Amino acid sequence: MVVLDCAKVTIGDNVFIGPNVGIYTAGHPIHPEKRNEGYEHAFPITIGNNVWIGGHVVINPDITIGDNTVIASGSVVTKDIPANVIAMGNPCKIYREITEEDKLYYFKKLPFE
């Protein structure tokens, strides 16, 4: 995991973070002249409690991920993700809410015994 913490990074309790995750609070201007002048910005990142972040996820500056959320592997988080959802993709989007039925299965539709 790489944490580029030019601004505050808050990580809640019981957070699982997979391998090769990048948490980046810093960025640079889009316009090349300003970027080449050395301007940089940094905005905080907040990750709630009981979050699971899969491998190879990138979290960009100024992001909040809500409690109990799962971010699927390979996702690029460019906008806030609310609590109690599964989110995935590039850019990362909500796939679905986490429900009581999810307690029944340990992987896809494979039940706990």
All heavy atoms as an XYZ file, in Angstrom:
873
protein
N       0.853     -1.171      0.000
C       0.000      0.000      0.000
C       0.898      1.232      0.000
O       1.909      1.287      0.681
C      -0.891     -0.013      1.243
C      -1.705      1.248      1.396
S      -2.909      1.251      2.731
C      -1.883      1.161      4.176
N       0.474      2.227     -0.771
C       1.151      3.520     -0.791
C       0.161      4.564     -0.308
O      -0.954      4.647     -0.811
C       1.639      3.886     -2.204
C       2.174      5.306     -2.246
C       2.687      2.908     -2.680
N       0.554      5.347      0.692
C      -0.266      6.453      1.182
C       0.534      7.729      0.942
O       1.560      7.948      1.583
C      -0.610      6.299      2.680
C      -1.443      7.475      3.142
C      -1.328      4.981      2.942
N       0.071      8.539     -0.004
C       0.690      9.828     -0.266
C      -0.095     10.847      0.539
O      -1.124     11.346      0.123
C       0.642     10.140     -1.760
C       1.355     11.403     -2.221
C       2.820     11.379     -1.833
C       1.192     11.568     -3.709
N       0.404     11.119      1.743
C      -0.369     11.857      2.744
C       0.078     13.305      2.880
O       0.454     13.754      3.949
C      -0.325     11.143      4.085
C       1.078     10.986      4.643
O       2.040     11.201      3.889
O       1.207     10.667      5.830
N      -0.020     14.045      1.800
C       0.238     15.489      1.882
C      -0.886     16.191      2.626
O      -0.742     17.319      3.071
C       0.379     16.076      0.481
S       1.749     15.354     -0.434
N      -2.047     15.535      2.734
C      -3.178     15.978      3.553
C      -3.547     14.810      4.452
O      -3.039     13.695      4.306
C      -4.359     16.398      2.685
N      -4.453     15.050      5.376
C      -4.822     14.041      6.360
C      -5.533     12.846      5.703
O      -6.421     13.018      4.869
C      -5.738     14.656      7.413
C      -6.072     13.722      8.548
C      -6.866     14.429      9.632
C      -7.114     13.479     10.786
N      -7.798     14.139     11.895
N      -5.127     11.649      6.122
C      -5.799     10.408      5.735
C      -6.343      9.792      7.016
O      -5.588      9.528      7.950
C      -4.834      9.422      5.040
C      -5.518      8.093      4.779
C      -4.294     10.024      3.749
N      -7.661      9.578      7.050
C      -8.305      8.967      8.207
C      -8.811      7.601      7.801
O      -9.575      7.480      6.829
C      -9.477      9.840      8.697
O      -8.973     11.149      8.999
C     -10.128      9.246      9.926
N      -8.394      6.576      8.538
C      -8.811      5.201      8.264
C      -9.498      4.684      9.518
O      -8.907      4.680     10.596
C      -7.613      4.316      7.883
C      -6.952      4.863      6.593
C      -8.060      2.861      7.695
C      -5.681      4.152      6.193
N     -10.751      4.242      9.370
C     -11.545      3.786     10.504
C     -11.095      2.447     11.058
O     -10.066      1.886     10.655
N     -11.896      1.913     11.959
C     -11.622      0.623     12.593
C     -12.022     -0.528     11.675
O     -12.967     -0.414     10.891
C     -12.404      0.510     13.898
C     -11.970      1.529     14.936
O     -10.772      1.900     14.944
O     -12.814      1.958     15.729
N     -11.320     -1.648     11.803
C     -11.640     -2.887     11.094
C     -11.668     -2.706      9.583
O     -12.521     -3.259      8.894
C     -12.982     -3.455     11.575
C     -12.989     -3.686     13.065
O     -12.076     -4.299     13.608
N     -13.992     -3.154     13.731
N     -10.718     -1.956      9.049
C     -10.617     -1.745      7.606
C      -9.648     -2.769      7.027
O      -8.539     -2.930      7.536
C     -10.152     -0.306      7.295
C      -9.884     -0.123      5.808
C     -11.195      0.693      7.787
N     -10.072     -3.475      5.983
C      -9.212     -4.410      5.259
C      -8.728     -3.692      4.008
O      -9.544     -3.172      3.240
C      -9.977     -5.652      4.826
C     -10.392     -6.586      5.923
C     -10.265     -6.271      7.263
C     -10.936     -7.813      5.599
C     -10.665     -7.153      8.259
C     -11.346     -8.707      6.580
C     -11.201     -8.384      7.901
N      -7.418     -3.674      3.795
C      -6.840     -3.030      2.620
C      -5.986     -4.061      1.901
O      -5.027     -4.592      2.460
C      -6.009     -1.793      3.013
C      -6.903     -0.753      3.701
C      -5.327     -1.193      1.778
C      -6.169      0.471      4.206
N      -6.340     -4.335      0.642
C      -5.631     -5.322     -0.157
C      -4.273     -4.826     -0.622
O      -3.894     -3.665     -0.404
N      -3.529     -5.686     -1.319
C      -2.202     -5.313     -1.792
C      -2.264     -4.292     -2.929
O      -3.243     -4.210     -3.669
C      -1.620     -6.637     -2.287
C      -2.804     -7.480     -2.606
C      -3.883     -7.068     -1.664
N      -1.207     -3.519     -3.019
C      -1.018     -2.550     -4.103
C      -2.112     -1.489     -4.178
O      -2.472     -1.036     -5.263
C      -0.866     -3.265     -5.444
C       0.330     -4.179     -5.458
O       1.423     -3.778     -5.096
N       0.107     -5.421     -5.824
N      -2.643     -1.093     -3.041
C      -3.626     -0.016     -2.978
C      -2.874      1.309     -2.904
O      -1.870      1.423     -2.204
C      -4.558     -0.191     -1.753
C      -5.398      1.056     -1.506
C      -5.444     -1.410     -1.951
N      -3.376      2.312     -3.638
C      -2.798      3.654     -3.596
C      -3.810      4.637     -3.037
O      -4.928      4.731     -3.539
N      -3.411      5.332     -1.987
C      -4.253      6.360     -1.367
C      -3.501      7.673     -1.554
O      -2.464      7.894     -0.931
C      -4.494      6.043      0.123
C      -5.208      4.691      0.259
C      -5.278      7.160      0.794
C      -5.350      4.207      1.688
N      -4.033      8.521     -2.453
C      -3.295      9.700     -2.894
C      -4.052     10.982     -2.560
O      -5.080     11.265     -3.160
C      -3.055      9.644     -4.401
C      -2.378      8.369     -4.859
C      -2.948      7.572     -5.845
C      -1.172      7.958     -4.295
C      -2.330      6.409     -6.275
C      -0.549      6.795     -4.717
C      -1.137      6.019     -5.706
O      -0.523      4.870     -6.119
N      -3.536     11.764     -1.625
C      -4.177     13.033     -1.273
C      -3.709     14.176     -2.161
O      -4.321     15.239     -2.160
C      -3.889     13.411      0.195
O      -2.496     13.636      0.350
C      -4.381     12.353      1.153
N      -2.631     13.992     -2.895
C      -2.020     15.075     -3.662
C      -2.402     15.031     -5.131
O      -2.739     13.982     -5.682
C      -0.502     15.004     -3.535
N      -2.335     16.196     -5.757
C      -2.566     16.307     -7.185
C      -1.906     17.560     -7.725
O      -1.334     18.358     -6.963
N      -1.987     17.735     -9.025
C      -1.362     18.872     -9.690
C      -2.362     19.506    -10.653
O      -3.295     18.849    -11.101
C      -0.114     18.419    -10.450
C       0.902     17.776     -9.567
N       1.823     18.505     -8.852
C       1.132     16.484     -9.261
C       2.587     17.677     -8.149
N       2.183     16.444     -8.377
N      -2.145     20.780    -11.021
C      -3.041     21.428    -11.976
C      -3.073     20.693    -13.318
O      -2.097     20.065    -13.718
C      -2.438     22.828    -12.143
C      -1.627     23.060    -10.920
C      -1.116     21.697    -10.526
N      -4.187     20.820    -13.998
C      -4.341     20.195    -15.310
C      -3.491     20.913    -16.363
O      -2.841     20.283    -17.196
C      -5.831     20.220    -15.732
C      -6.676     19.408    -14.753
C      -6.000     19.724    -17.159
C      -6.321     17.949    -14.666
N      -3.494     22.250    -16.330
C      -2.771     23.015    -17.350
C      -1.262     22.840    -17.168
O      -0.729     23.024    -16.073
C      -3.149     24.495    -17.288
C      -2.754     25.213    -18.531
N      -1.470     25.662    -18.755
C      -3.466     25.525    -19.646
C      -1.401     26.233    -19.939
N      -2.611     26.171    -20.508
N      -0.540     22.512    -18.254
C       0.892     22.217    -18.120
C       1.735     23.393    -17.633
O       2.716     23.177    -16.910
C       1.310     21.771    -19.520
C       0.256     22.280    -20.436
C      -1.006     22.342    -19.636
N       1.381     24.626    -18.008
C       2.182     25.764    -17.548
C       2.144     25.879    -16.033
O       3.177     26.088    -15.395
C       1.691     27.064    -18.191
C       2.047     27.180    -19.655
C       1.536     28.470    -20.274
O       1.270     29.439    -19.532
O       1.404     28.502    -21.515
N       0.953     25.764    -15.453
C       0.830     25.862    -13.993
C       1.460     24.643    -13.316
O       2.114     24.758    -12.282
C      -0.639     26.004    -13.580
C      -1.242     27.311    -14.016
C      -0.478     28.464    -13.379
C      -1.027     29.805    -13.773
N      -0.222     30.907    -13.250
N       1.266     23.468    -13.912
C       1.866     22.253    -13.357
C       3.388     22.384    -13.364
O       4.062     22.048    -12.388
C       1.405     21.045    -14.174
C       1.780     19.722    -13.591
C       1.119     18.550    -14.287
N       1.351     18.507    -15.722
C       0.403     18.639    -16.655
N      -0.850     18.845    -16.305
N       0.701     18.575    -17.927
N       3.949     22.920    -14.458
C       5.404     23.067    -14.560
C       5.957     24.152    -13.655
O       7.167     24.182    -13.390
C       5.804     23.327    -16.014
C       5.586     22.103    -16.879
O       5.545     20.980    -16.382
N       5.430     22.315    -18.174
N       5.080     25.046    -13.160
C       5.503     26.042    -12.190
C       5.599     25.446    -10.784
O       6.002     26.134     -9.847
C       4.529     27.227    -12.190
C       4.615     28.080    -13.438
C       3.566     29.181    -13.473
O       3.007     29.537    -12.408
O       3.291     29.680    -14.584
N       5.227     24.189    -10.641
C       5.390     23.494     -9.366
C       4.192     23.529     -8.443
O       4.299     23.143     -7.283
N       3.048     23.977     -8.951
C       1.858     23.987     -8.103
C       1.397     22.562     -7.796
O       1.503     21.658     -8.630
C       0.721     24.760     -8.780
C       0.943     26.245     -8.773
C       1.465     26.883     -9.891
C       0.656     27.000     -7.639
C       1.682     28.253     -9.889
C       0.866     28.367     -7.627
C       1.383     28.982     -8.759
O       1.598     30.332     -8.748
N       0.908     22.420     -6.595
C       0.393     21.132     -6.126
C      -0.751     21.424     -5.167
O      -0.789     22.470     -4.531
C       1.498     20.366     -5.402
C       1.072     19.040     -4.856
C       2.215     18.293     -4.159
O       3.337     18.819     -4.085
O       1.954     17.186     -3.680
N      -1.690     20.502     -5.073
C      -2.752     20.623     -4.069
C      -2.846     19.312     -3.301
O      -2.334     18.285     -3.754
C      -4.113     20.965     -4.710
C      -4.582     19.945     -5.692
N      -4.371     20.080     -7.046
C      -5.239     18.769     -5.533
C      -4.886     19.037     -7.674
N      -5.413     18.219     -6.785
N      -3.483     19.364     -2.157
C      -3.704     18.152     -1.357
C      -5.027     18.305     -0.614
O      -5.299     19.367     -0.048
C      -2.565     17.947     -0.372
N      -5.821     17.255     -0.654
C      -7.107     17.230      0.027
C      -7.233     15.916      0.793
O      -6.737     14.874      0.348
C      -8.255     17.366     -0.972
C      -8.253     18.681     -1.698
C      -7.760     18.778     -2.982
C      -8.727     19.823     -1.085
C      -7.744     19.977     -3.658
C      -8.716     21.051     -1.746
C      -8.229     21.120     -3.036
N      -7.920     15.936      1.936
C      -7.989     14.744      2.789
C      -8.792     13.601      2.178
O      -9.619     13.800      1.275
C      -8.666     15.264      4.059
C      -9.395     16.478      3.647
C      -8.641     17.076      2.504
N      -8.538     12.429      2.711
C      -9.273     11.205      2.371
C      -9.758     10.605      3.681
O      -8.994     10.500      4.641
C      -8.382     10.206      1.610
C      -8.010     10.778      0.236
C      -9.074      8.845      1.486
C      -6.983      9.952     -0.511
N     -11.033     10.196      3.699
C     -11.605      9.558      4.886
C     -12.193      8.211      4.487
O     -13.016      8.132      3.576
C     -12.710     10.444      5.511
O     -12.126     11.707      5.853
C     -13.291      9.793      6.753
N     -11.765      7.187      5.196
C     -12.266      5.828      4.992
C     -12.956      5.415      6.285
O     -12.340      5.443      7.348
C     -11.114      4.865      4.642
C     -10.423      5.326      3.341
C     -11.620      3.431      4.527
C      -9.120      4.614      3.047
N     -14.228      5.043      6.192
C     -15.018      4.720      7.373
C     -14.644      3.401      8.022
O     -13.670      2.732      7.639
N     -15.444      2.985      8.988
C     -15.248      1.731      9.705
C     -15.743      0.547      8.874
O     -16.693      0.674      8.099
C     -16.027      1.752     11.026
C     -15.534      2.825     11.962
O     -14.333      3.017     12.130
N     -16.460      3.540     12.571
N     -15.107     -0.604      9.070
C     -15.541     -1.870      8.459
C     -15.536     -1.834      6.944
O     -16.336     -2.508      6.296
C     -16.936     -2.262      8.970
C     -17.006     -2.289     10.471
O     -16.172     -2.919     11.121
N     -17.953     -1.565     11.035
N     -14.633     -1.076      6.363
C     -14.517     -0.984      4.908
C     -13.540     -2.043      4.425
O     -12.549     -2.344      5.079
C     -14.052      0.435      4.501
C     -13.705      0.516      3.025
C     -15.115      1.460      4.861
N     -13.831     -2.596      3.255
C     -12.925     -3.548      2.608
C     -12.534     -2.947      1.268
O     -13.393     -2.683      0.420
C     -13.598     -4.890      2.441
C     -12.796     -5.932      1.723
C     -11.448     -5.947      1.487
C     -13.303     -7.131      1.149
N     -11.081     -7.071      0.810
C     -12.215     -7.823      0.594
C     -14.567     -7.687      1.059
C     -12.355     -9.044     -0.056
C     -14.705     -8.903      0.415
C     -13.618     -9.578     -0.125
N     -11.234     -2.727      1.082
C     -10.699     -2.167     -0.155
C      -9.873     -3.252     -0.826
O      -8.855     -3.689     -0.291
C      -9.843     -0.915      0.136
C     -10.708      0.158      0.821
C      -9.216     -0.389     -1.144
C      -9.923      1.329      1.349
N     -10.320     -3.688     -1.993
C      -9.644     -4.768     -2.712
C      -8.298     -4.341     -3.278
O      -7.954     -3.157     -3.316
N      -7.545     -5.315     -3.744
C      -6.223     -5.056     -4.302
C      -6.254     -4.147     -5.512
O      -7.220     -4.112     -6.269
N      -5.196     -3.376     -5.657
C      -4.979     -2.495     -6.809
C      -6.007     -1.381     -6.931
O      -6.245     -0.870     -8.030
C      -4.904     -3.295     -8.111
C      -3.745     -4.230     -8.165
N      -2.499     -3.847     -8.579
C      -3.635     -5.536     -7.809
C      -1.675     -4.869     -8.505
N      -2.335     -5.917     -8.027
N      -6.620     -0.979     -5.830
C      -7.550      0.156     -5.837
C      -6.751      1.448     -5.738
O      -5.734      1.513     -5.040
C      -8.557      0.050     -4.666
C      -9.328      1.344     -4.471
C      -9.514     -1.109     -4.898
N      -7.211      2.486     -6.433
C      -6.653      3.827     -6.331
C      -7.727      4.725     -5.741
O      -8.865      4.738     -6.219
C      -6.219      4.363     -7.710
C      -5.825      5.834     -7.633
C      -5.078      3.533     -8.271
N      -7.372      5.464     -4.687
C      -8.276      6.431     -4.070
C      -7.672      7.815     -4.261
O      -6.571      8.089     -3.790
C      -8.496      6.118     -2.578
C      -9.046      4.703     -2.412
C      -9.451      7.147     -1.965
C      -9.119      4.225     -0.973
N      -8.400      8.663     -4.980
C      -7.931     10.005     -5.318
C      -8.212     11.004     -4.200
O      -8.947     10.698     -3.258
C      -8.568     10.455     -6.632
C      -7.935      9.765     -7.815
O      -6.725      9.656     -7.904
N      -8.752      9.291     -8.735
N      -7.661     12.234     -4.309
C      -7.851     13.242     -3.265
C      -9.309     13.626     -3.045
O     -10.131     13.541     -3.964
C      -7.077     14.455     -3.798
C      -6.125     13.923     -4.796
C      -6.784     12.723     -5.380
N      -9.607     14.070     -1.823
C     -10.912     14.638     -1.460
C     -12.032     13.605     -1.564
O     -13.112     13.898     -2.061
C     -11.211     15.868     -2.322
C     -12.298     16.745     -1.715
O     -12.452     16.740     -0.474
O     -12.988     17.442     -2.489
N     -11.769     12.396     -1.077
C     -12.727     11.288     -1.150
C     -13.112     10.857      0.259
O     -12.269     10.776      1.149
C     -12.118     10.080     -1.907
C     -11.827     10.438     -3.359
C     -12.987      8.842     -1.791
C     -13.038     10.749     -4.195
N     -14.396     10.518      0.417
C     -14.892      9.867      1.625
C     -15.546      8.561      1.205
O     -16.372      8.540      0.294
C     -15.909     10.758      2.361
O     -15.243     11.946      2.798
C     -16.497     10.045      3.570
N     -15.171      7.488      1.893
C     -15.792      6.171      1.702
C     -16.525      5.857      2.993
O     -15.923      5.834      4.067
C     -14.736      5.096      1.374
C     -14.029      5.449      0.052
C     -15.386      3.713      1.302
C     -12.848      4.556     -0.271
N     -17.839      5.590      2.895
C     -18.673      5.380      4.065
C     -18.454      4.037      4.741
O     -17.849      3.111      4.185
N     -18.979      3.915      5.957
C     -18.863      2.692      6.758
C     -19.422      1.483      6.013
O     -20.397      1.586      5.266
C     -19.656      2.844      8.062
C     -19.072      3.874      9.015
O     -17.899      4.274      8.836
O     -19.796      4.280      9.945
N     -18.802      0.333      6.267
C     -19.280     -0.980      5.821
C     -19.227     -1.187      4.316
O     -19.759     -2.172      3.808
C     -20.716     -1.231      6.305
C     -20.863     -1.000      7.782
O     -20.050     -1.471      8.578
N     -21.872     -0.232      8.169
N     -18.588     -0.315      3.594
C     -18.560     -0.389      2.133
C     -17.440     -1.295      1.655
O     -16.400     -1.428      2.291
C     -18.438      1.035      1.558
O     -19.701      1.681      1.708
C     -18.055      1.062      0.107
N     -17.674     -1.930      0.503
C     -16.680     -2.764     -0.170
C     -16.331     -2.081     -1.488
O     -17.225     -1.769     -2.282
C     -17.225     -4.183     -0.443
C     -16.223     -4.996     -1.254
C     -17.564     -4.888      0.862
N     -15.037     -1.863     -1.709
C     -14.543     -1.329     -2.978
C     -13.843     -2.484     -3.697
O     -12.849     -3.017     -3.209
C     -13.559     -0.154     -2.774
C     -14.161      0.953     -1.903
C     -13.082      0.377     -4.122
C     -15.334      1.685     -2.507
N     -14.377     -2.878     -4.852
C     -13.857     -4.036     -5.581
C     -12.453     -3.774     -6.115
O     -12.084     -2.642     -6.429
C     -14.797     -4.386     -6.727
N     -11.705     -4.841     -6.255
C     -10.325     -4.739     -6.715
C     -10.245     -4.043     -8.070
O     -11.136     -4.164     -8.906
C      -9.689     -6.125     -6.789
O     -10.413     -6.952     -7.670
N      -9.186     -3.286     -8.250
C      -8.940     -2.593     -9.503
C      -9.713     -1.306     -9.698
O      -9.563     -0.653    -10.724
N     -10.517     -0.920     -8.734
C     -11.329      0.287     -8.874
C     -10.494      1.555     -8.735
O      -9.477      1.572     -8.048
C     -12.437      0.302     -7.819
O     -13.319     -0.779     -8.009
N     -10.977      2.625     -9.374
C     -10.374      3.944     -9.240
C     -11.452      4.859     -8.674
O     -12.436      5.165     -9.350
C      -9.849      4.474    -10.589
C      -9.270      5.880    -10.421
C      -8.801      3.530    -11.163
N     -11.278      5.251     -7.414
C     -12.292      6.025     -6.694
C     -12.049      7.507     -6.957
O     -11.062      8.075     -6.492
C     -12.279      5.709     -5.188
C     -13.402      6.448     -4.480
C     -12.385      4.200     -4.948
N     -12.973      8.125     -7.704
C     -12.852      9.533     -8.074
C     -13.938     10.396     -7.439
O     -13.884     11.614     -7.543
C     -12.921      9.711     -9.604
O     -14.180      9.216    -10.065
C     -11.781      8.964    -10.288
N     -14.949      9.760     -6.824
C     -16.044     10.466     -6.157
C     -16.357      9.757     -4.848
O     -16.071      8.563     -4.696
C     -17.295     10.486     -7.031
C     -17.119     11.274     -8.304
C     -18.396     11.319     -9.107
C     -18.159     12.127    -10.374
N     -19.347     12.199    -11.202
N     -16.992     10.472     -3.920
C     -17.380      9.879     -2.643
C     -18.246      8.645     -2.871
O     -19.076      8.608     -3.787
C     -18.163     10.872     -1.796
C     -17.308     12.017     -1.277
O     -16.064     11.954     -1.387
O     -17.899     12.977     -0.748
N     -18.065      7.647     -1.990
C     -18.858      6.422     -2.017
C     -19.573      6.332     -0.670
O     -18.935      6.412      0.378
C     -17.965      5.178     -2.245
C     -17.135      5.310     -3.534
C     -18.815      3.912     -2.257
C     -17.926      5.329     -4.821
N     -20.901      6.156     -0.676
C     -21.650      6.154      0.581
C     -21.444      4.862      1.373
O     -20.798      3.918      0.908
C     -23.100      6.295      0.129
C     -23.124      5.704     -1.231
C     -21.776      6.018     -1.838
N     -22.051      4.821      2.544
C     -21.987      3.644      3.418
C     -22.836      2.504      2.869
O     -23.794      2.711      2.122
C     -22.475      4.024      4.817
N     -22.447      1.288      3.244
C     -23.261      0.083      3.038
C     -23.510     -0.273      1.584
O     -24.597     -0.717      1.217
C     -24.598      0.221      3.779
C     -24.396      0.456      5.248
O     -23.751     -0.333      5.930
N     -24.912      1.573      5.743
N     -22.490     -0.091      0.738
C     -22.627     -0.457     -0.671
C     -21.409     -1.234     -1.133
O     -20.348     -1.206     -0.506
C     -22.821      0.777     -1.583
C     -24.094      1.531     -1.231
C     -21.609      1.684     -1.574
N     -21.576     -1.906     -2.268
C     -20.461     -2.461     -3.024
C     -20.267     -1.526     -4.203
O     -21.230     -1.178     -4.894
C     -20.778     -3.883     -3.520
C     -21.051     -4.811     -2.343
C     -19.633     -4.416     -4.384
C     -21.627     -6.153     -2.751
N     -19.027     -1.097     -4.427
C     -18.724     -0.195     -5.530
C     -17.540     -0.750     -6.303
O     -16.665     -1.412     -5.739
C     -18.427      1.199     -5.005
N     -17.533     -0.468     -7.613
C     -16.466     -1.022     -8.451
C     -16.315     -0.233     -9.734
O     -17.213      0.516    -10.123
C     -16.764     -2.485     -8.782
C     -18.054     -2.701     -9.539
S     -18.446     -4.435     -9.840
C     -18.758     -5.028     -8.201
N     -15.181     -0.431    -10.374
C     -14.967      0.094    -11.707
C     -14.032      1.274    -11.790
O     -13.506      1.762    -10.814
N     -13.851      1.714    -13.034
C     -13.018      2.866    -13.339
C     -13.788      3.743    -14.317
O     -13.863      3.408    -15.485
C     -11.701      2.421    -13.944
C     -10.790      3.588    -14.261
O     -11.097      4.731    -13.981
N      -9.660      3.295    -14.875
N     -14.409      4.817    -13.800
C     -14.390      5.262    -12.412
C     -15.285      4.396    -11.534
O     -16.242      3.774    -12.015
C     -14.926      6.696    -12.479
C     -15.813      6.699    -13.670
C     -15.187      5.736    -14.644
N     -14.976      4.358    -10.256
C     -15.710      3.545     -9.289
C     -17.141      4.067     -9.145
O     -17.357      5.256     -8.937
C     -14.987      3.594     -7.946
S     -15.614      2.454     -6.720
N     -18.106      3.144     -9.281
C     -19.525      3.483     -9.144
C     -20.205      2.457     -8.254
O     -19.753      1.311     -8.144
C     -20.204      3.497    -10.513
C     -19.671      4.573    -11.423
C     -20.374      4.556    -12.751
C     -19.776      5.631    -13.645
N     -20.368      5.636    -14.962
N     -21.322      2.855     -7.674
C     -22.081      1.943     -6.824
C     -22.645      0.810     -7.677
O     -23.282      1.054     -8.703
C     -23.208      2.693     -6.097
C     -22.623      3.757     -5.168
C     -24.094      1.715     -5.320
C     -23.645      4.729     -4.632
N     -22.393     -0.412     -7.237
C     -22.931     -1.595     -7.892
C     -24.274     -1.968     -7.264
O     -25.254     -2.196     -7.952
C     -21.915     -2.731     -7.784
C     -22.396     -4.059     -8.288
C     -22.662     -4.256     -9.632
C     -22.563     -5.129     -7.411
C     -23.095     -5.482    -10.093
C     -22.992     -6.357     -7.864
C     -23.261     -6.527     -9.202
O     -23.685     -7.743     -9.662
N     -24.282     -2.052     -5.913
C     -25.516     -2.346     -5.193
C     -25.321     -2.112     -3.708
O     -24.204     -1.976     -3.232
C     -25.994     -3.775     -5.445
C     -25.111     -4.848     -4.822
C     -25.754     -6.218     -5.005
N     -24.940     -7.298     -4.523
C     -24.902     -7.732     -3.269
N     -25.622     -7.153     -2.326
N     -24.148     -8.762     -2.928
N     -26.440     -2.089     -2.986
C     -26.382     -1.989     -1.533
C     -26.034     -3.349     -0.933
O     -26.329     -4.385     -1.514
C     -27.725     -1.521     -0.978
C     -28.031     -0.073     -1.275
C     -29.280      0.407     -0.563
O     -29.692     -0.205      0.442
O     -29.834      1.414     -1.027
N     -25.434     -3.325      0.240
C     -25.194     -4.542      1.011
C     -26.472     -4.818      1.802
O     -27.023     -3.919      2.439
C     -23.985     -4.366      1.944
C     -22.720     -4.150      1.099
C     -23.841     -5.549      2.891
C     -21.495     -3.752      1.896
N     -26.967     -6.064      1.740
C     -28.245     -6.419      2.371
C     -28.058     -7.532      3.397
O     -26.987     -8.142      3.492
C     -29.254     -6.892      1.309
O     -28.795     -8.153      0.769
C     -29.408     -5.879      0.186
N     -29.114     -7.823      4.113
C     -29.104     -8.924      5.077
C     -28.834    -10.261      4.384
O     -28.236    -11.163      4.973
C     -30.432     -8.981      5.841
C     -30.596     -7.851      6.846
C     -29.555     -7.902      7.960
O     -29.400     -8.964      8.595
O     -28.899     -6.866      8.185
N     -29.248    -10.402      3.141
C     -29.004    -11.652      2.410
C     -27.511    -11.936      2.260
O     -27.096    -13.092      2.183
C     -29.667    -11.605      1.030
C     -29.547    -12.922      0.290
C     -30.236    -12.920     -1.060
O     -30.870    -11.923     -1.437
O     -30.120    -13.956     -1.747
N     -26.699    -10.883      2.251
C     -25.253    -11.076      2.126
C     -24.657    -11.848      3.297
O     -23.575    -12.423      3.170
C     -24.551     -9.724      1.967
C     -24.846     -9.092      0.618
O     -24.688     -9.776     -0.404
O     -25.253     -7.919      0.600
N     -25.349    -11.899      4.423
C     -24.876    -12.685      5.569
C     -24.883    -14.184      5.275
O     -24.198    -14.954      5.929
C     -25.768    -12.443      6.785
C     -25.574    -11.130      7.461
C     -26.466    -11.075      8.695
C     -26.359     -9.774      9.414
N     -27.266     -9.728     10.574
N     -25.665    -14.612      4.300
C     -25.844    -16.038      4.014
C     -24.702    -16.651      3.207
O     -24.536    -17.861      3.194
C     -27.157    -16.258      3.261
C     -28.424    -15.762      3.944
C     -29.631    -15.955      3.024
C     -28.629    -16.461      5.279
N     -23.929    -15.819      2.505
C     -22.952    -16.336      1.550
C     -21.551    -15.822      1.844
O     -21.367    -14.666      2.173
C     -23.355    -15.922      0.125
C     -24.768    -16.313     -0.216
C     -25.777    -15.362     -0.233
C     -25.085    -17.637     -0.482
C     -27.087    -15.720     -0.529
C     -26.387    -18.004     -0.773
C     -27.385    -17.041     -0.793
O     -28.671    -17.414     -1.077
N     -20.564    -16.699      1.677
C     -19.189    -16.272      1.873
C     -18.533    -15.862      0.556
O     -17.548    -15.136      0.553
C     -18.356    -17.333      2.612
C     -18.091    -18.607      1.858
C     -16.955    -18.759      1.076
C     -18.958    -19.669      1.945
C     -16.704    -19.932      0.385
C     -18.712    -20.864      1.274
C     -17.586    -20.985      0.494
O     -17.338    -22.139     -0.182
N     -19.066    -16.319     -0.572
C     -18.569    -15.924     -1.898
C     -19.673    -16.175     -2.897
O     -20.197    -17.291     -2.982
C     -17.320    -16.718     -2.260
C     -16.723    -16.332     -3.587
C     -16.052    -15.130     -3.745
C     -16.832    -17.168     -4.679
C     -15.499    -14.787     -4.961
C     -16.269    -16.835     -5.900
C     -15.606    -15.635     -6.047
N     -20.041    -15.135     -3.628
C     -21.142    -15.200     -4.595
C     -22.333    -15.881     -3.947
O     -22.831    -15.399     -2.957
C     -20.677    -15.859     -5.891
C     -19.594    -15.042     -6.594
C     -19.224    -15.583     -7.939
C     -18.139    -14.702     -8.548
N     -17.764    -15.134     -9.869
N     -22.785    -17.002     -4.461
C     -23.953    -17.698     -3.867
C     -23.522    -18.986     -3.134
O     -24.296    -19.926     -3.015
C     -24.997    -18.015     -4.926
C     -25.660    -16.770     -5.507
C     -26.491    -16.057     -4.463
C     -27.166    -14.827     -5.048
N     -28.008    -14.143     -4.094
N     -22.292    -19.031     -2.625
C     -21.808    -20.183     -1.856
C     -22.149    -19.930     -0.375
O     -21.606    -19.013      0.237
C     -20.310    -20.370     -2.043
C     -19.874    -20.695     -3.474
C     -18.360    -20.713     -3.584
C     -20.459    -22.022     -3.932
N     -23.038    -20.750      0.185
C     -23.540    -20.486      1.541
C     -22.542    -20.887      2.630
O     -21.751    -21.808      2.465
C     -24.792    -21.335      1.630
C     -24.531    -22.478      0.699
C     -23.698    -21.910     -0.425
N     -22.637    -20.163      3.761
C     -21.945    -20.619      4.954
C     -22.639    -21.890      5.418
O     -23.842    -22.049      5.248
C     -22.054    -19.569      6.082
C     -21.223    -18.351      5.851
C     -21.810    -17.182      5.387
C     -19.864    -18.370      6.099
C     -21.035    -16.053      5.173
C     -19.085    -17.235      5.905
C     -19.682    -16.078      5.435
N     -21.888    -22.791      5.999
C     -22.513    -24.032      6.479
C     -22.466    -24.102      7.967
O     -21.719    -23.543      8.641
C     -21.791    -25.231      5.855
C     -21.980    -25.181      4.343
C     -21.610    -26.485      3.690
O     -21.887    -27.548      4.262
O     -21.060    -26.412      2.601
